[in-house]
């Protein structure tokens, strides 16, 4: 799978862009603030309807513009045309092959993307939310039955929390939704456990290749006491749920943790070590997706040379090339950026103030 054509209008400092990308390695070079990351953000937006920089969509839209539009042509088993538009008024328009679709998850199916960049380390250092989304992304792409179960569980959680906030804790309705949520949460946990076991196997090998650290393990926590059923836990926490107005335990509290020699990686590893561990985790997810679906995601690699030292860059680039996925990587120093790919033919672009120009291809 690869994104062969990309059109961008009014996204950050990119007023208008039409680009033909190669199916292999694409290098984007330019100074800070020139539009490199905005290009990656446009591709991510095309595959998700969201931005990877913060939660709000409005900053994505260029100043003095009422909305932004990204269109792309994806070459996979068959060619697919995708278009996404967002307005300052909150409106969203998604089209796939000319037909309007309502769910952004359709974009992820058409164009799966993974990001490696400065904020990837937050997967380990930040709150649990992104780690749950990390798990869900993997499940979405390898377990087709996961999405409807997760959507049902999310609706059930919202309904139960609404009843808790409304003071209906003694009502029969609350009991009914609690029973439903217990079953759905157990189903979600079963999906996550199966996926996590496969991911952990790939991650151990990836860590050995990339990090040089010994005793690295990834641990999954389902979101409630591992020795009791969720039914028992929710019964014991009912008073606390009523007091706070939300459900304390369940699938929505799941998390993963990296440990090194039995201790939390965040407490014993340097920031540089955490960076490569986080990148290894994302690369493992992409490798597992390829193994399960026979389809590699598109990798968006931001500021490669600034994030990793030379040895780690070479190792990561080797893994990316071996993944079989399309790669779009950015950097400031063209020579350094080119040198990371060890003779692989690359397609190169220079960007200045949001304007992109293709350069002569490289095959060192």
Secondary structure, DSSP 8 states (H G I E B T S, - for coil): -EEEEEEEEEETTEEEEEEE--SSEEEEE--TTSSHHHHHHHHHHHHHSS-SSSS-SGGGB-TT-SEEEEEEEEESSSEEEEEEEEETTS-EEEEETTEEE--THHHHHHS-EEEESGGGGHHHHS-HHHHHHHHHHHHHHH-TTHHHHHHHHHHHHHHHHHHHHTT-TTSHHHHHHHHHHHHHHHHHHHHHHHHHHHHHHHHHHHHHHHT--SSEEEEEE-SS-TTS-HHHHHHHTHHHHHHHTS--SSGGG-EEEEEETTEEHHHHS-HHHHHHHHHHHHHHHHHHHHHHHS---EEEE-SHHHHS-HHHHHHHHHHHHHHT--EEEEES-HHHHHHTTTT--EEEEEEETTEEEEEEEE--
